Amino acid sequence: MASLTIPASDGSGSFGGYLALPGKSPAAAILVIQEIFGVNKVMRELCDSYAAEGYLAFAPDLFWRIQPGVDITDRSEAEWQQAFALMQKFDVDKGVEDLKAALAALRGHEAATGKVGTVGYCLGGKLAFLMATRSDADCNVSYYGVGLADHLGEIGAIARPLMLHVAREDGFVPKEQQDKVAAALEGNDLVLHHSYEGQDHAFAREGGAHYDAAAAGRANERTRAFFARHLG
């Protein structure tokens, strides 16, 4: 497996992650942003799938400041509790700075064209949204991001295309919050907002309790077309 080590911008250390290389280079890159379960099998397989589509894909270890190498699942109560504990300790602002460092590293990678998009899930969906407001990533995709309503004041900073996939029955994001985000984004030509009726959080996580193949297929096809348009 290829590897990538990235120095943190604040000088506090360095971090790695999972890097998947495409069959041909140079290629556009996708920064795959983890859920609360770390860079686990789900994230690695997502990287592999994006690489199979011709992208350089990297999932950075965003919990490295708390516990490096987290790799857990959603299959047991103990793992859920561990994941929630990690999320409570996670510094979102430092996480975004680490993602910006990873973005810069991907732009300069020998196998890359310089174009980089982001895609995030759950916690990563929130971070992808913040990459749209705080970074120069070429485009960003958020799957069922949590806590977006807490950052509506940043919407005016969105300067690159952003796609949101929202689970209408999300157990972690009340509809009132969803509606606030949708209203704040209305009329912004850079934002594509897709709401999935009847779907719960993580409907696109294969093997997860709320996985829905049809809804996941629609979301993933929209994401593929979005990346092809903005990273091609």
C-alpha positions in Angstrom: 0.0 0.0 0.0 1.2 3.5 -0.8 1.7 5.8 2.2 1.5 9.5 2.9 2.8 11.3 6.0 1.7 14.9 6.5 3.2 17.4 8.9 0.6 19.3 10.9 0.5 23.0 10.2 0.8 23.9 13.9 4.0 22.0 14.2 2.5 19.6 16.8 3.5 16.4 14.9 2.5 14.5 11.8 -0.3 12.1 10.7 -0.9 9.5 8.1 -3.9 7.7 6.7 -5.0 5.4 3.9 -3.8 6.3 0.4 -5.2 4.6 -2.7 -3.6 5.2 -6.1 -5.4 5.1 -9.4 -4.3 2.9 -12.3 -3.2 5.9 -14.3 -1.6 9.2 -13.3 -1.6 12.1 -13.1 -5.1 12.1 -11.7 -7.4 14.4 -9.7 -7.5 13.7 -6.0 -10.3 13.1 -3.5 -9.8 13.7 0.2 -12.1 11.1 1.9 -13.1 12.4 5.4 -13.8 9.8 8.0 -16.9 9.1 10.2 -16.5 8.8 13.9 -15.1 5.3 13.6 -11.7 6.3 12.3 -10.0 5.2 9.1 -11.7 1.8 9.1 -12.7 -0.8 6.5 -15.5 1.4 5.3 -13.2 4.4 4.6 -10.5 2.2 3.1 -13.0 0.7 0.7 -14.3 4.1 -0.2 -10.8 5.2 -1.1 -10.3 2.0 -3.2 -13.6 2.6 -5.0 -12.6 6.2 -5.9 -9.2 5.0 -7.0 -10.9 2.5 -9.2 -12.8 5.4 -10.8 -9.4 7.0 -11.6 -8.8 9.3 -8.6 -6.0 9.5 -6.1 -7.9 9.0 -2.9 -6.7 9.7 0.7 -8.4 9.2 4.0 -6.4 11.0 6.7 -6.3 9.9 10.3 -8.1 12.8 11.9 -8.1 11.3 15.4 -4.3 11.2 15.6 -4.1 13.9 18.2 -6.4 11.8 20.5 -5.6 8.2 19.6 -3.7 7.4 16.4 -4.9 4.6 14.2 -8.5 4.3 15.3 -10.2 1.5 13.3 -13.5 0.4 14.8 -17.0 -0.5 13.4 -20.6 0.3 14.1 -21.4 -3.2 15.2 -21.2 -3.1 19.0 -22.4 -0.8 21.8 -18.8 -0.6 23.1 -17.5 0.6 19.8 -20.3 3.2 19.5 -19.4 4.5 23.0 -15.7 4.6 22.0 -16.6 6.5 18.8 -18.8 9.1 20.7 -16.0 9.6 23.3 -13.5 10.3 20.5 -15.9 12.7 18.8 -16.4 14.6 22.1 -12.6 15.1 22.4 -12.2 16.0 18.7 -11.2 19.6 18.0 -13.1 20.5 14.8 -11.0 23.6 14.1 -7.8 21.6 14.3 -9.4 18.9 12.2 -10.1 21.4 9.5 -6.5 22.6 9.6 -5.3 19.0 9.3 -7.6 18.5 6.3 -6.2 21.7 4.7 -2.6 20.3 5.2 -3.7 17.1 3.6 -5.3 19.0 0.7 -2.0 20.8 0.1 -0.1 17.5 0.2 -2.5 16.0 -2.4 -2.2 19.0 -4.7 1.6 18.5 -4.7 1.6 14.7 -5.0 3.6 13.3 -7.9 0.5 11.3 -9.1 -1.9 14.3 -8.9 -3.1 16.9 -11.4 -3.4 19.5 -8.6 -7.2 19.4 -8.5 -8.7 18.1 -5.2 -12.2 17.6 -4.0 -13.4 16.4 -0.6 -16.1 14.0 0.4 -17.1 13.4 4.0 -19.6 11.2 5.9 -21.3 11.9 9.3 -18.6 13.8 11.2 -16.8 14.0 7.9 -19.9 15.5 6.3 -19.6 18.4 8.7 -15.9 18.7 7.9 -16.5 18.6 4.2 -19.0 21.5 4.7 -16.4 23.4 6.6 -13.8 22.7 3.9 -16.2 24.5 1.5 -16.2 27.5 3.8 -12.6 27.5 5.0 -10.5 26.0 2.2 -9.7 26.3 -1.5 -10.7 22.7 -2.3 -12.1 22.6 -5.9 -15.4 21.0 -4.7 -16.9 19.4 -1.7 -19.5 16.7 -0.9 -21.2 16.2 2.4 -23.1 13.1 3.3 -25.5 13.5 6.2 -23.2 16.0 8.0 -23.9 16.6 11.6 -24.1 20.0 13.3 -24.2 22.1 10.1 -26.7 24.5 11.6 -24.0 25.6 14.1 -22.0 27.1 11.2 -24.6 29.0 9.2 -22.6 32.2 9.7 -19.9 30.8 7.4 -22.1 30.2 4.4 -21.1 33.5 2.8 -17.5 32.2 2.5 -18.5 29.3 0.1 -16.7 30.0 -3.1 -16.5 26.6 -4.7 -19.2 24.0 -5.6 -20.7 22.1 -2.6 -23.1 19.1 -2.7 -25.1 18.1 0.3 -26.8 14.7 0.8 -29.3 15.0 3.7 -31.1 12.1 5.3 -34.6 13.5 6.1 -35.1 11.1 9.0 -31.6 11.6 10.4 -31.6 10.5 14.0 -28.7 12.9 14.7 -29.9 15.9 12.8 -33.5 17.1 13.7 -35.6 18.3 10.8 -35.7 21.8 12.3 -31.9 22.0 11.9 -32.1 20.6 8.4 -34.7 23.2 7.4 -32.5 26.0 8.8 -29.6 24.9 6.7 -31.7 24.5 3.6 -33.2 27.9 4.0 -29.8 29.5 4.5 -28.4 27.9 1.4 -31.5 28.6 -0.8 -30.5 30.7 -3.9 -26.8 29.9 -3.6 -25.9 28.7 -7.1 -22.7 27.0 -5.8 -24.7 24.6 -3.7 -26.6 21.5 -4.7 -28.9 20.3 -1.8 -30.4 16.8 -2.0 -32.8 15.6 0.6 -33.6 11.8 0.8 -37.1 11.3 2.2 -37.5 8.3 4.5 -33.8 7.9 5.0 -31.9 7.8 8.3 -28.3 8.7 9.1 -25.6 6.8 7.2 -28.0 5.4 4.6 -25.0 5.2 2.2 -22.8 3.1 4.6 -22.8 -0.4 3.1 -23.5 -3.0 5.8 -24.8 -0.4 8.2 -28.1 -0.6 10.0 -29.7 2.1 7.9 -28.1 1.3 4.6 -30.5 1.7 1.6 -29.1 0.5 -1.7 -31.5 2.6 -3.8 -30.9 5.9 -1.9 -27.2 5.2 -1.7 -27.1 4.5 -5.4 -28.7 7.9 -6.2 -26.4 9.8 -3.9 -23.3 8.1 -5.1 -24.2 8.6 -8.8 -24.8 12.3 -8.1 -21.4 12.5 -6.4 -19.7 10.8 -9.3 -21.2 13.2 -11.8 -20.3 16.1 -9.5 -16.7 15.1 -9.2 -16.4 14.4 -13.0 -17.7 17.9 -13.7 -15.5 19.8 -11.3 -12.3 17.7 -11.1 -12.2 16.5 -14.7 
